[in-house]
């Protein structure tokens, strides 16, 4: 018997995340229509994001061959369908966080390269930036903050 795929997405009629099959809500039999995240209550969005994250980790468990201790209790009917969770905007949040992380990592790398040129320079020596000032009156405070 082939697996039946259900998608847990927002239903405007039910005002909740419900299971859909072939773009039709399983609970109220209405056809799916596009929804904006701003139209979904924040507490339900957060609940769905948690459900999505948990499902994502369960997929990793399958790849790592971690056995589900409750799998022996699963009936034949339950094993014939699959539920795909809506990300509820979590992918966008993850992408933005990842982008900020990469930007910060690149900035730290540039800062380390910049401060490396000042290594071993004494406070009373002329600064390497070319200002003509002593190191202690020029770039010393910025270099010491980065270290």
Buried (B, 14 or more C-beta within 10 A) or exposed (E): EEEEEBBBBBBBBEEBBBBBEEEEBBEEEBEBEEEEEEEBEEEBBEBBBEBBBEBEEEEEEEEEEEEEEEEEEEEEEEEEBEEBBBBBBBEEEEEEEEEEEEEEEEEEEEBEEBBEEBEEBEEEEBBEBEEEEBBBEBBBEEBEEEE
